[in-house]
Amino acid sequence: MEAHSPLRAQPVPHLVTLGAYRGVNRRVVRTLKFGEARDLAAVLGEALAQGVPAHWDVRAVVPVPLHPARQRQRGFNQAELLGRAVAAGLGVPCVPALQRTRHTAQQARRHAAQREDLHGAFRARPDALPGGPVLLIDDVFTTGNTLLACQDTLKEAGVTELYAAVIAR
């Protein structure tokens, strides 16, 4: 069995990840999110960008938004920081094409069975989306509820090809 470097992206159909949410990956996510080590986003974003298959032909990167109240509390959106780094690595724009419209409990602190249905928690800004495939960025993929809600919203806004990248799953 081949060992994977913690910063070596592992693409699977429609998803790029740096690996499982344990060990180094868990620590870097928590440090980025709660330890205010914003500089980690550049390194992690670059690693994710290197794992995006060229045939995806991504035209824009869209970070998963935080609710404005949570972003004010934290002071930044880790997905946006990652999105900017991934976009720079891919040579495409990072666009704030999604807005969180409903405040939900912090998903990261809940077990999978306790997580909320996020359908309708996002609104798209179709004017911000260039044509072509879009790469959705978040820090962690757990149940998939957040990415699915964002995917549904972007597809309703006209996105036909959508991929995702996360630090860990």
PEZI-V280981 format. One record per helix or strand. SS is the DSSP state (H for helix, E for strand). FROM is the first residue (numbers start at 0). TO is the last residue. If there is no record, write none. Layout:
SS,FROM,TO
SS,FROM,TO
This chain:
E,9,11
E,14,16
H,22,33
H,39,50
H,53,55
E,59,62
H,67,73
H,77,89
E,92,93
E,97,99
H,106,108
H,111,113
E,121,123
H,125,127
E,133,139
H,144,155
E,161,167
